[in-house]
Amino acid sequence: MTLRQDIHSSGIPVLCLSCEARRRGVCGALEPDHLAYLAKTSSRHNIEPGVELIGDAEAVDCYSNVLSGVVKLTKSLSDGRQQIVGLQFAPDFLGRPFKMKSAINAEAATAVSLCSFPRAAIERMMKQSPEFVHRLLKQALNELDEAREWMVTLGRKTAPEKVASFLLMIARNIDSNVDPTASSTCFELPMTRADISDFLGITNETVSRQLTSLRMDGVIRIENNRRVTVDSMSRLERRCGGRGATAV
């Protein structure tokens, strides 16, 4: 019996065929032979919430694709205080190429699945594949644009707009399998009220009040204090002010 070989998947490792990082992430830039090499060096990890993935000023010896879950990025002050500065979702690339040490803390905000690669393997791919470097640069620039957009949210939006923008960001990004054009969605809040308040620069009480307001107005439904249902994404977006929010 002769098996038909799909020209679009020929030579691609089985584990990579359905991976979001290959479809929409940095690995999508690689030719099958490069992808096969990188796959041989890779390892997959399932991480529990609260586990540190990268420490500030820690030597960088590997990089990862986020396959599922949410990663919380923080910066620390010398006195131990921390500020949440960003979130990463699948299929984001975790780690900063071209630097010997990390300049940020990364922690699993939820259960996280990672596909990790030795630093040497990523550096080899950067030398051999200009398109791979282009993808890394594109993600870095997207993160810069998103960070600037979030600065507007923090600096100019009202508390109700901040909470709505946060929910919209989570709804759009937390599950890479969900159609980004879907009119409704359901998700688990990936952070505690305290973390949300830290991220938004408002108090815990304000976060709770604004979530209650959105629930009372029928914009969202909340079950078990964490599960949020958005029946109308466009209605939530209208509560964000301006153009809404994107992932950071």
Secondary structure, DSSP 8 states (H G I E B T S, - for coil): ------TTTTT--HHHHT-HHHHTSGGGGS-HHHHHHHHHH-EEEEE-TT-EEE-TT-B--EEEEEEESEEEEEEE-TTS-EEEEEEEETT-EES-TT-SB-SSEEEESS-EEEEEEEHHHHHHHHHH-HHHHHHHHHHHHHHHHHHHHHHHHHHHS-HHHHHHHHHHHHHHHS-TTS-TT-S-EEEE-SS-HHHHHHHHTS-HHHHHHHHHHHHHTTS-EEETTTEEEES-HHHHHHTT-TT-----
